[in-house]
Amino acid sequence: MTQHQKRLSAPDSWPIERKTETFTVKAGAGPHGESGVPLVILLRDVLGYADSKKEARYALNQRSVLVNGDVVSDEQRPVGLFDILAFTEREEYYRVFPEAGGRLALTPIDISDANSRLGKIINKQQVSGGAIQLTLHDGANIRVNADEIDTYNPRDSLVIDNETKEIVAHFPYEEGALVTAVSGKHSGEIGEIETITVTAGSSENTVSVSTGDGQFETIEPYVVVIDENFTDDEDTADPDVTGDDVDNNADNDADDDTNTQEGNE
């Protein structure tokens, strides 16, 4: 398997410029699959806290950068949708949230909101011992008692405490639920589900979502049920801390992303 990642073939969700250099950092093994953004890209290209991969590695070795409450020292660790990024020494906290166009952006949040993260249930199954295992969108698994088998369902959302890893809130996927689009042309839009249309055959079910400016229709996999606190985050978000920041930091890529395959070594 190649250890190099070309910018042009990087996932659309990555907040990077495509034509400034040939190569960028390849995501390591971890949550979110291929859509996860290497942590170094957020530190260097988005936030501008490091000028090179070497500087990012040094900063992470200070053990003051947390992802979902866990100290991270791997600069290639994938970070993805709804993850909580905390800089304890700077007292800065961010939630990864989709913006228009499908790119992932960092939304500033309060420290009180950084203690838990949102997860969308994508699978539910019974495991040995009779417990029910819930698989979340980032690959995490949560076990609940067998008598709760009808409580949690795929497409529901959970709020997970970052310290105890326990469920602290549950938001069912149903008409009237507050959702955000995480993919497609309506990515980043927030509204309430008006109707859920079950499609016959193998096609995805469709969802009609009402927003403050009207409504839009998309497919079920493209929406995630969220808490109303997310709308507050969007209202107070710093517009400078988004994928557009890569325009201001593109010149810093030269230390890592060269036009040869040495850019990732």
N, C-alpha and C positions, 0 to 999 in steps of 0.2 A: 504493500500500500504506500502510495506516495506521501511524503512528509511536507509537500508544498501545496500552497493554495493560491491560485491565480485570482486576482481581484474581479475579473470579468465573470468568473464562474462562481463567485461567492454567493451565498443565499441573498435574496432580495432584501431580507430583513436586516442585514448587517449595515450599520451606519458608517459606511466607508465610501470614499471616492473611487470610481472604477478605473479612471484613465490616467491618474497621476503616476502610478508605478505599475509594474507587471505583477508582482507578488505581494501577498500580505501574510499575516500569521495564520497558521492552520489551527483550528480548534482541537483541543485535546479530548480524551475520552471523558464523558460525564453526562449530566442531565441535558434535556432538550434536544438531543440528537444533533443532526447536521444544522439545525436552525440556531443553535446556541452560539452566541458571539464570544470569542476569546476575551477574557478580562482585560488583557493588555490593550485591546482596541478601545475599550471604554476609557481606560486610564489615559491613554496617549492621544487617540484621535478625537474623542468626544469631550472629555473633561480637560485635557491638556495638563494633567498632573505629572506626566512623564514625557520626555523627549525621545525616548528610545525604549526598546524592549529590555535592555540592560537596566535602565533606570526603573522601569516598572517592576522588574524582578527584585531589585534592591528594596523598593518601597514595600513590596508584599512581604519581604523577609522581616520587616519590623512588626508584623503580626497585628496591624491596626486596621486592616481591611477585612470586612466580614461580608459574606454572602449568605443570606437567610440565617444569620446568627452564628455561622461557623467561620472560623479564621481560615483564610485562603492564602496559600503561598505559591500556587501554580499560576503563572501568568497566562497560560493557555486554557484555564478552566472555563468551560462554556457558561455563559450567563444568558438567561432568556426571559420569556414573558412572565411578568409578575414577580420576578425575583426581587429581593430587597438587598440593596448595596449600601453598606454602612462604612463610613470613615470615622472611626471613634476619636482619633486625635483632633480631627478638624470639626467634629460634631456635625457632620453632614450625612444626610440619609436620602436615598433615592429608591423609587420603584420603577422597574422596567415596564414600560407601557407602549402600546402601538400608537403610531401617529399616521397621518394621511400618507398614502403610498405604501404602507406596510412596513416601513422601517421602524425599528425599535428605538425608543427614546428614553431618557432618564427624567422622571418627574420628581422634583424635590418633595419630601414629606417630612412630617414632624417625627421626633423620636418615639412618640407614643404609637405611631402607625408603623414603626419599623420593627416592632416586636412580633409581627405575624405576617404571613403571606397568603395569597390566594392560590388555590389549585382547582383545576377543572377535572372532574372525574371522567375518565375515558373508558374505564373497564371495571367490572365488578365480578368477582368469582369466589366460590367457596374453597377454602384451603384445608389442609390436614388439621384435624382437631375441631373442625366445624366452624371456625371463625370466617368472617367475610373480609376479603382483601379488596381494597379500593386502589386502583392505579390512577395516578394523576397525570396531567399533561406533560409534566417534566420528568416522568419516569419514577417518581417517588411512590412508595406503597404504604398505605395506612390500613391497619387491621381494626375491625370493629366486631362487636359481639354478634353471634348468629341471629339473635332476636331483633337486630336492627337491619335485617336484609331488605325490608321494604321501606326503610327510612331513606337510604341513600341510593341514588340511581345515576347511571351514566348521563352526562351533560349537566348534572348539578355542580355547584361550586362549594368548596370548603375553605374556611380560614384556618390555617395551621399555625399553632404557636411555635415560634422559632426555637425556643429553649426546650420545651417538653415534647415537641412534635405531636401534640394532641390536637384534636378538633375543637375549636372554640366557637365556630359559627357554621351554619349550613344554609345555603341559598338554593332552593329547588328551581329546576328549569321548568317554567310553566308560563302560561299567558299572564301578563302583568308584571313579570320579572324585569328588573333593570339589567340591561346587557350592554356590552361593547363589542363592536366588530373588530376582530384581530387579524383579519386577512381580507383580501378582495378590495374592490375600489372604494368600499365604505370603511376601510380600516381606520380605527380611532374614533369613529362616531359612537355616541352613547344615546340610548333610548330605552323605551319599554316595549316588550313583546306584545303586539296586538293579536296576532294569530299565528298558529303553528299549523302548517298544511302538510299532511302526510301524503307523500308521493308514492304512487303504486310502482312496483318493480324495484330495480336496483338503484334508482336515482335518489339523491339526498333529499330529505324533507326540506321545505322552505320555511322561512320565518319572515313575517312582516313586522318591522320595528318602527315605532312612532318616536320622532325626535322633536325638539323644540322648533325646528325649522320645517318640519314636514314628516316624511317617512321614507324608508327604504326597504328593499327586500333582498334577502341573501339566503344562503344555505346554512343548515344547522351547525356544521363544523366550524363555520366562520364566526360564531358568536359565543361569548362567555358571560355567564351570569356574574354580576359584580355587586358590591356594596355601594350604597349611596355616597359613602366617604370618598369613593374614587372620583366623583364629580367635583368634590371640593378640591382634590389634588389637581384636577385639570384646570380649575379656575385660578389656582395660585401658582401654577407651574411657571418656572423661569423659562421664557422662550429661548434663552441663549443656551440652554442645556438640552439640546436635541441633536438629531443626526446632522443638522445643518452646520454644527460646529466643526465638522471635518473640513469645511472650506478654509477655516482659519488655522487649522493645524496640519494641513496636508504637507507643508514644507518639512514637518518633523519626521516624515516617513523615511527619509533618506537613510537614517541610521539602521533601519531594519529591512525596509522593503526596497531592495534594489532591483534592477532589471535583469538580474541573474538569479539563479536558484539559491544563492548564498543569503538571500533575504530572510530566510526562515531558520537558518542554522545558528 
